[in-house]
């Protein structure tokens, strides 16, 4: 498996995001339109793709939320490749990239109907935080934070 940094214009990212959106529409049901408005890829520039040969098998992205804080977005792994560590590798690369861009922490939101994601973030050192921004007061959302390695003590 190879991990590549690309932009949101990469066709493999667009294809994976279409699959992600289909899965989230099924999981979120009537709540999906609310979440979809915050997941547009045109505002994302920093994307990581995981490839197995020529096939993109996973993705994730980061965008600046506030100075020193990057928000993890659009994490997805093809269903038949889950459990192989793809998401962990994508997340680790996003965190490295965030540090290179001067971030001291990453934050993210996921849904309570996504137990696999909740498990990934917990085992990756993320802690549950109060729901932030547009997710404040949203019952189905779970928000997380991680102080990035090498940036301890540097909080924004």
Protein Blocks (a to p, Z undefined) as FASTA:
>chain_A
ZZddddfklmklmmmmmmmmmmmmmmnmmmmmmmmmmmcfklpcbdcdddehjbcfbdcd
dddfbghiacdehiacdfklgonlmmmmmmmmmmmmmmmnopabdcddddfklmklmmmm
mmnopacdddehjlgopakbccdddddehigoiaZZ
